[in-house]
Every structure is written in C-alpha cells, then in structure tokens.
C-alpha cells in the first residue's frame, strides 16, 4: 500500500541540491509520560509503518489510530482531529527541509485510509473536451516535476490574534509552516491530456475536490442551483490561467522528500499550489473540473477569508461577507518569525557578555516573490540592521521563488543590556514589508506583524544572572507568552482602542442598576433578603445588588428551581459562573435596591443534612449549600468521554437526587468559578457514590478554547474534589408512569425519548428508574443522535436494556458525520420520517422527553414532533 522510495533510480536532481532529506520516521509518545518506542526500534524502522504497532497514546480510540505520528508535534485541537505544528525548536534544528513526519498538519476530520492501487483522479467539468480518469500508476508514469515548496497554514501565528480578541479559529503558533520537496505531475500536463486548450483562459476556473465527507455547519448556502447538503466535500478553485501557466508550477503531487506522501499529507495524491496558503492545497484529491465560474464549494467560501477588523462573528452573518471575492485569502503575505532565542531560553550574562549570540528565524512571502532582506531591531524599531540570509532555493526557469529563507543575525550579548525586545521583519522584491502593528480579523488569518521577543534580566535558581527570552505566545493550549497578559495587548488592532473595548466589556459583565434616581434607591439588609425565599416571593443578591425575581420564575430558561435554589441568598458566585452578559443585563428590570453590606453577618457555615424518607439514610446533596465531593474513580470510555466516580460524605449516604432532576457542579478554573449542570447516571440505589459520564469538548475551529468545564473535569486526578449542589430541575419521575413537571402531576404509558450527545444522561436516568421496577409497565422508545459511533455513550448498556426488556424499551441510533460501512441504523439528522418510523404516535398517554444541543431541539425535534400531531404540552426538554 505504501512505498518507501520513488521508482526512479538514484538520487534526483532535487535531492542532490537539497538533500540528503531528513528521516521521516515518526517517534510517537506511547503514554502520558512521553515514553517512546525503544531507540533500537526507531533506528531500525525503514518506513513509518514499522512504527505502526506503537501508536501515539492520544490517537488510541480515535479513527486515526492506524496512522503513526510523532509525539513531539504540538496538538492544537486535542486528540482529534489532527491539527499540529512542530515546536519552533524543531524548525530551528532542520531549517530549510522539514522531515515529513514533523511537517505541520491541518485536518478537518478523520484521515482517509486510501490505497494507491484503487485511487483515481477524475478530470471533468463543462469545459473539458475529453473527460478522463487517471490511476495513480498512470500519473506516476508521466513526466515528473520535482521542486521544494513551503506550505503555510493561513492561520499561522493566529494565537497572537486570539490574545487580542478571540477569533473563530484555534491557536496556531509560529510553526504552522514547513517545507518539503514535492514530486508529481504538472496540473497543466493533465489538463492538456484531457483536451483543455492552452489559450482563452478568461473567466474560467479549475475546481479541486477531495474525498472527505465533512459536516456542513452553515446550512444550504447561497447557491440555489447547488445547495450544500448535510455533508460536504473539501474543495477550492483557481483561475484556469494560473493552472495552465508553467511559471506557477501547480502540481498534482504524490511524493514528498523522496517518499510517497504520508496519510496526513494526502496519500496517495494532493494538490500543491506554490505561493498559495495551505488551505487551498486539497489533500486526498479526487476530482479536477474545468468550469465557467468559481467553485461553489462550501469550504471555498466558509474558510480562508480575511474580513475587515470591525466584522464580528455575528456581523459576518449579515451582508454576505463570506461571499465577497475581495476578502478571499489565496496568495501568501509576507511574514517572518524567530526560532532562536526560543521561548523561556536563558543566556548566562557573565559567561557570554563578550560573545555574540546567533538570533535566527525564517521568512516567507507569496506570489513567487523573493525575500530580499530581513532586518532586526533591538531598540523598538528606531534602528534596523540587516540579517544574513541563507538562500538555498534555486528559482524556477521563470524566476519564481516558492520557499522560505532562513536567516541569522549576530547580536552582541552586551547589546542586550537595557534591551527590552528583539524585533524582526522581512521585505520581498515587491518591497512588501511586515507591519509593526497587528490588524485583527475574524478568522485570525494572515497575521504578520513584526515578530517580537521580549528580553528579561532574571536571576536563575543557582543565583546566576541571565537573560530570559519570551515569545508572544505558545501554540495550542500551551501556556506562556507576553501577549497573554493585559500589559501585552496592543493599543489597538483595527476595531478601536483595546482598553476601551475591554472596559466596555467589563462594565457589561456587571449587573446594571435600574434607571431609578439616586434618591429612590433603597438599602436592604441581608436579614430582609433572607425572608424572601419562597416560590411566591423570591429575592436574590448579585454583586451587592438586590433583585426581586418572582415574576421571572416561569420565564427562566433554566427553570424555576435554578432561581429558587438561591432564594433569599447571595447568589453572586453561582450567577456569574453560569450566566452570559445578555443574562446579566436582564437583571436590570428586577433591580429593587442595594444590599446593606454592613448587615451581612459572618457566621460559620453549618450544613444540615436531610434524611431519605424511604431508607432513613442521610442525603448527600443540599440545595442551598455547595459541598465538595472527592473523586475516587475514573474510567476512560472513548477518545473524548469518561466516567467519573465520586465518593459521598460516608459509605452510608445516598445522593438525594430525584429521578429526572439534575445538579450543579462547580470549581475554580483558571482563577474564576465555573458552574455547569449535569445529570448523574447513578441514583439513590447507588449508596455512598455518584457517577457521571462526561464528554470533554476539545478545542475546535468553532470553539477554539473548547469546553472550559468539561476539560477541567477531564484533568481531575483521584483525590481531587468538585463542588456539587442540588437538586434542581422541573421534571421529576415518581413511579408507574406518574411524574411532575413544575410541580404539576402528569401520567403517561409511553415515553418518546430523543437524546443528542451527552443529552443521553437525563433520559437514561428516567429510563433506568422505569426498567429497574418490574411493576412499572411504562414503555420507552429512544432515539440517540451523535456525530460518530464513538460518541454513543453508554451504548452497551442501552443495547443490553433493549435485549433484556424488549417489551418496555427500544433504541435507535443516528449518526450525522461518519459511520462504519456495516452501520445498520440511520444517518444524517433527525427528521419527521425518522420520528414517524421509530417513535410512538401522538396520544394523550404519550409524552416526549428530549435533551441535546439547542439547534437540534429547536430545529430538528420540536417542529417535527408537532407536525406528527404531538401537542407542545406533551414535549419537554431537559
């Protein structure tokens, strides 16, 4: 399936010039201690596949477990999908040619497992006279073109932008760039074989489509003749004139550094467009179409754009911003960065004061332009000095340059005394130069301001005085960097002065007083607040302001219990932990006065325990007070889910959570209290313990920081504690089909249950209570929706229930993103036809319980249930 070397005999001309190529054997981390396969195993390996039996521990349990990967690569989006960059020190070691196994990777989903012998490329489209299909052997038999090309992710250095204002992209550091020697056939030659003429290029385009099926997250799109479906391919297009121009070296590549492509780099074949951003270079290439218009592909528009700095995520959805051609990002802009000194590197002052230090880094540009100079400044840009360029690349026959250069600047260590920062910037032959200040954009792309490394004079642990160097950021979730501090923010970045914007945000985050005149405001004692603690009369305190929330109980999205749990109390910590700025603003209309802070008595907190009426056992939960519970067990269930087992106060305690209710979990995360609702999978029948199934939401493109609290829970170690409080919730299952909603009694003989992702836990809790009692004849039909099979939490339990209780419980699964070939259940998204087939028909004795992402419930569930005759008062969302 995978060959080590090309079929050509001896070293190629490129290898003679740029080789010998560095080894491309990945060294995986086999566990969290970063242990690796033995040195002997790695040295004996001839190809990456000789390491396949020891996958990186982070890939185990993911769809990519079969792909050997190097553990040194910094993971930017958690375990999966695979988006990585090498540490800048790796680039500093290898410089011009990057080992293929350490080349940066941008994957949107699972890595396709394709075969050389089976894969083909189809050439078609309305402007192709002779549509053709090429096998890989046929492509490899054509006259080859081999040349070094630097690939750069459009988001290179994005984390610096995220430190200014969060973009919609994840945290690339300065190493989203790499260079390999690519071998393939010119796109021009393939198109000529298919009859495309070498003239009349105006208004014609070449479209490229890969094999991946990726989720559509924006809807049908603007093209009514070609609407986007639930799954979309990754694609792009370039002008036909560029494709046919031999000067531009557009390549259909099947080798890198003398070996077939590695899977993460597009095996068996990919597109290389020298001088363009990496996002246009389609991997796992399948279709090449010559057409009369720019492609209408989803990713061509909803990726790789540099929008104006005032356009926020919300604003971008108005005014067709994603479809305006002037904001597309194709050709690379000029950029540079420093690889030496490295972040937190130290340099002894006494030992080196009379020496020189080699400051080093890379620079690149686009369009085939040549980097003409790199400059370094140690006085904030007042003076610039020339660095020495190591120019390895030979231009092509048309004078085009497609690679980065590496540069060195000999800095006298004595000049670091009093130096606050080292700056570098590059120029190209069009006299493009990096700007001093950043300009923010929504996707965080093309970030290319002057690269700045701060210089600190520190005292090491051994008492030695050293210079310590600090980069602006560190990639991914790695911590550190001067831009992560308030003092490190720029004064502005194109959308206003940052301190003013941040000040406005802080003001918005605080509850706002009413418009009442100052003389009308009243001081309210804490004793008075404590009296208003019933459902008919609810006051709460937030940030020393008193609010009467009685009228809001029925309107609160989180249910009345979430407010009542704090009735008559200071709920500042809880409120701030879970509410947005919008929710904070809503408090204004309920403001009644200020808290008399002098009336607050500091009393020792006494937690009164309740008693379970059925068993006489003490209850662990207290609705008014948070209590810490210790983690006593943790079980990994899948690549991103795990089971947490917490001990209650004693082995005799029961949780005290009625069936259908949930509870608040909270902890301090990065200096702030964060609180989230969770439903345990255990019940009062589990004495002395409470268990939760948790899905960790890793950083992704839409949510670059991931789930703050779920990732915190994932980081817990045995013995760590989490604060818990409850119960809360509007639904409570009693027994034998009887249940309460907002305290009102209901009865049903059948439940339709619909769960999305981790929304399985509350419906599963109700189902478990019904099934554990033989006398309860209530029937259940469950639809469980997830993105992929690994996301189906507790599936073995659900399948067991359907086998053991065939007359009471049935389950059906639906996957939206990817599924195995032998998948026997549904695919896509929940809809009316699925509900009609799998759920009980509407009736007075049928109630629908659902829990999942709001968009799934609001768009996919409720409208389709109503269309099938289910009344809205028979639909309940946890």
TASULTA-V859683 format. One record per backbone hydrogen bond with DSSP energy under -1.0 kcal/mol. CO is the residue of the C=O (numbers start at 1). NH is the residue of the N-H. E is the energy in kcal/mol with one decimal. If there is no record, write none. Layout:
CO_NH_E / CO_NH_E
This chain:
12_16_-2.0 / 13_17_-1.7 / 14_18_-3.7 / 15_19_-1.8 / 27_71_-2.5 / 29_57_-3.0 / 31_34_-2.0 / 35_30_-3.0 / 38_42_-2.1 / 39_43_-2.5 / 40_44_-2.1 / 41_45_-1.2 / 47_50_-1.6 / 48_51_-1.8 / 51_54_-2.1 / 56_59_-2.0 / 59_62_-2.3 / 62_65_-1.5 / 64_67_-2.2 / 70_73_-1.1 / 74_85_-1.3 / 83_76_-3.1 / 84_105_-2.0 / 85_74_-3.0 / 87_90_-1.4 / 87_91_-1.2 / 88_92_-2.1 / 89_93_-1.4 / 90_94_-2.3 / 91_95_-3.1 / 99_102_-2.0 / 105_84_-1.7 / 112_114_-1.0 / 115_119_-2.3 / 121_134_-2.9 / 122_288_-2.8 / 123_132_-1.7 / 124_290_-2.3 / 125_128_-1.6 / 132_123_-3.4 / 134_121_-2.4 / 135_139_-2.0 / 136_140_-2.6 / 137_141_-1.2 / 139_142_-1.1 / 145_184_-2.1 / 147_182_-2.6 / 149_180_-1.4 / 151_178_-2.2 / 152_278_-3.5 / 153_156_-2.3 / 154_446_-2.5 / 155_158_-2.2 / 158_162_-2.1 / 159_163_-1.4 / 161_164_-1.1 / 161_165_-2.4 / 170_172_-1.5 / 171_476_-2.9 / 172_159_-2.7 / 173_157_-3.1 / 175_177_-1.1 / 176_153_-2.9 / 178_151_-2.9 / 179_98_-3.1 / 180_149_-2.3 / 181_257_-2.8 / 182_147_-2.3 / 183_254_-2.6 / 183_255_-1.8 / 184_145_-2.7 / 185_252_-2.8 / 186_190_-1.4 / 187_191_-2.4 / 188_192_-2.3 / 189_193_-1.8 / 190_194_-1.4 / 191_196_-2.5 / 192_195_-1.6 / 194_130_-2.4 / 201_204_-1.6 / 204_240_-2.7 / 205_291_-2.7 / 206_238_-1.9 / 207_289_-2.5 / 208_236_-1.8 / 209_286_-2.6 / 209_287_-2.2 / 214_232_-3.3 / 220_228_-2.8 / 230_216_-2.2 / 232_214_-3.2 / 234_210_-2.5 / 236_208_-2.8 / 238_206_-3.0 / 239_243_-1.8 / 240_244_-2.3 / 245_248_-1.9 / 250_187_-2.8 / 251_272_-2.7 / 252_185_-2.0 / 253_270_-2.3 / 254_261_-1.2 / 255_183_-2.0 / 256_259_-1.6 / 258_6_-1.0 / 259_256_-3.1 / 262_265_-1.9 / 262_267_-1.3 / 263_266_-1.8 / 266_269_-1.3 / 269_285_-1.9 / 270_253_-2.2 / 272_251_-2.8 / 273_276_-2.2 / 275_332_-2.6 / 277_280_-1.5 / 278_281_-2.0 / 280_282_-1.4 / 282_271_-2.6 / 284_211_-1.3 / 286_122_-2.8 / 287_209_-2.3 / 288_124_-2.7 / 289_207_-3.9 / 290_127_-2.3 / 291_205_-2.5 / 298_302_-2.6 / 304_329_-2.1 / 308_311_-1.8 / 312_316_-2.2 / 315_318_-1.8 / 320_323_-1.4 / 321_324_-1.1 / 324_327_-1.7 / 325_328_-1.4 / 327_306_-2.7 / 330_277_-2.3 / 335_364_-2.3 / 337_362_-1.4 / 340_360_-2.5 / 342_345_-1.8 / 345_469_-2.3 / 347_467_-2.5 / 349_353_-1.5 / 352_355_-2.6 / 355_413_-2.2 / 357_359_-1.1 / 357_411_-3.0 / 359_409_-3.0 / 360_339_-2.3 / 360_340_-2.0 / 361_407_-2.5 / 362_337_-1.7 / 363_405_-2.6 / 364_335_-2.3 / 366_369_-1.6 / 368_401_-1.6 / 370_429_-1.7 / 373_427_-2.6 / 374_387_-3.0 / 375_425_-2.0 / 376_385_-2.5 / 377_423_-3.0 / 385_376_-2.8 / 388_408_-2.4 / 390_406_-1.0 / 396_399_-2.3 / 400_396_-1.8 / 402_150_-2.4 / 405_363_-1.7 / 406_390_-3.2 / 407_361_-1.6 / 408_388_-3.3 / 409_359_-2.6 / 411_357_-3.3 / 412_415_-1.7 / 413_416_-1.8 / 414_417_-1.2 / 416_419_-1.7 / 420_455_-2.8 / 422_453_-2.7 / 423_377_-1.8 / 424_451_-1.6 / 425_375_-3.0 / 426_434_-1.2 / 427_372_-1.8 / 427_373_-1.3 / 428_431_-2.4 / 432_428_-1.4 / 435_450_-2.8 / 441_444_-1.6 / 442_168_-2.3 / 451_424_-1.7 / 453_422_-3.0 / 454_470_-2.3 / 456_468_-3.3 / 458_466_-2.8 / 460_463_-2.1 / 464_460_-3.4 / 465_349_-2.3 / 466_458_-2.6 / 467_347_-2.0 / 468_456_-3.0 / 469_344_-3.1 / 470_454_-2.6 / 471_482_-1.7 / 472_483_-2.2 / 475_478_-1.9 / 481_484_-1.5 / 482_485_-1.0 / 486_489_-1.5 / 491_498_-2.4 / 493_440_-2.6 / 497_501_-2.3 / 498_502_-3.3 / 499_503_-2.1 / 500_504_-2.3 / 501_505_-2.1 / 502_506_-2.2 / 503_507_-2.2 / 504_508_-2.4 / 505_509_-1.7 / 517_520_-2.0 / 522_594_-2.3 / 524_596_-3.0 / 525_529_-1.8 / 526_530_-2.4 / 529_532_-1.6 / 531_533_-1.3 / 532_539_-2.1 / 534_537_-1.3 / 537_534_-1.7 / 538_549_-2.1 / 539_568_-3.2 / 540_547_-2.7 / 541_571_-2.4 / 542_545_-1.3 / 544_595_-2.3 / 545_542_-2.4 / 546_592_-2.7 / 546_593_-1.1 / 547_540_-2.3 / 550_553_-1.1 / 552_556_-1.5 / 556_559_-2.1 / 560_563_-1.3 / 560_564_-2.9 / 561_565_-2.2 / 563_566_-1.9 / 564_567_-1.5 / 566_569_-2.0 / 569_541_-1.8 / 571_575_-3.0 / 572_576_-2.6 / 573_577_-1.6 / 574_578_-1.0 / 575_579_-1.6 / 580_584_-2.1 / 581_585_-2.2 / 582_586_-1.3 / 584_587_-1.1 / 585_588_-1.6 / 587_590_-2.1 / 588_591_-1.5 / 590_548_-2.5 / 593_546_-3.2 / 594_524_-2.9 / 595_597_-1.4 / 596_599_-2.5 / 597_600_-1.2 / 601_603_-1.3 / 610_619_-2.7 / 612_616_-2.7 / 617_612_-3.2 / 618_654_-2.3 / 627_724_-2.7 / 629_722_-1.9 / 630_647_-2.9 / 631_719_-2.4 / 633_645_-2.9 / 635_643_-3.2 / 640_696_-3.5 / 641_637_-2.1 / 641_638_-1.8 / 642_694_-3.1 / 643_635_-2.4 / 644_692_-2.3 / 645_632_-3.2 / 645_633_-1.4 / 646_690_-2.0 / 650_653_-1.4 / 653_688_-3.3 / 654_620_-2.7 / 655_621_-2.1 / 658_661_-2.1 / 659_733_-2.9 / 662_728_-2.6 / 663_678_-2.5 / 664_725_-2.0 / 665_676_-2.6 / 666_723_-2.0 / 667_674_-2.9 / 669_672_-1.4 / 672_669_-3.3 / 674_667_-1.8 / 676_665_-2.9 / 678_663_-2.4 / 683_686_-1.8 / 688_648_-1.9 / 690_646_-3.0 / 691_681_-2.1 / 691_682_-1.1 / 692_644_-2.8 / 694_642_-2.4 / 696_698_-1.0 / 697_707_-3.2 / 703_700_-1.8 / 703_706_-2.0 / 707_711_-2.1 / 708_712_-1.2 / 709_713_-2.7 / 710_714_-1.8 / 711_715_-1.1 / 713_716_-1.2 / 717_720_-2.7 / 720_631_-3.2 / 722_629_-2.3 / 723_666_-2.5 / 724_627_-2.1 / 725_664_-3.1 / 728_662_-3.0 / 730_742_-2.5 / 732_740_-3.1 / 735_738_-2.2 / 737_748_-2.0 / 738_734_-2.5 / 738_735_-1.0 / 739_746_-3.0 / 740_732_-2.2 / 741_744_-1.9 / 744_741_-2.2 / 746_739_-2.0 / 749_779_-2.6 / 750_847_-2.0 / 751_781_-2.3 / 752_849_-3.2 / 753_783_-2.7 / 754_851_-2.1 / 755_785_-3.3 / 756_759_-2.1 / 757_760_-1.2 / 758_761_-1.6 / 760_764_-2.4 / 761_765_-1.9 / 762_766_-1.7 / 763_767_-2.4 / 764_768_-2.6 / 765_769_-1.7 / 766_770_-1.9 / 767_771_-2.6 / 768_772_-1.9 / 770_773_-1.1 / 773_776_-1.8 / 779_751_-2.9 / 780_810_-1.6 / 781_753_-3.1 / 782_812_-2.3 / 783_755_-2.8 / 784_814_-2.0 / 785_757_-2.5 / 786_816_-1.9 / 787_817_-2.4 / 787_818_-1.6 / 788_791_-1.9 / 789_792_-1.7 / 791_793_-1.8 / 792_795_-1.3 / 794_798_-2.0 / 795_799_-3.0 / 796_800_-1.9 / 797_801_-2.4 / 798_802_-2.1 / 799_803_-1.3 / 800_804_-2.8 / 801_805_-3.0 / 805_808_-1.3 / 805_809_-2.6 / 808_780_-2.9 / 810_782_-2.7 / 812_784_-2.7 / 813_826_-1.8 / 814_786_-2.3 / 815_828_-2.6 / 820_823_-1.6 / 826_815_-1.7 / 831_835_-2.1 / 832_836_-2.6 / 833_837_-1.7 / 834_838_-2.6 / 835_839_-2.3 / 843_846_-1.6 / 845_749_-1.8 / 845_750_-2.0 / 847_752_-2.3 / 848_876_-3.1 / 849_754_-2.3 / 850_878_-2.4 / 851_756_-2.3 / 853_857_-2.1 / 854_858_-3.2 / 855_859_-2.1 / 856_860_-1.4 / 856_861_-1.6 / 857_862_-2.6 / 861_865_-2.6 / 862_866_-2.5 / 863_867_-2.0 / 864_868_-1.0 / 865_870_-2.2 / 866_869_-1.8 / 871_874_-2.1 / 872_875_-1.4 / 874_848_-3.1 / 876_850_-2.3
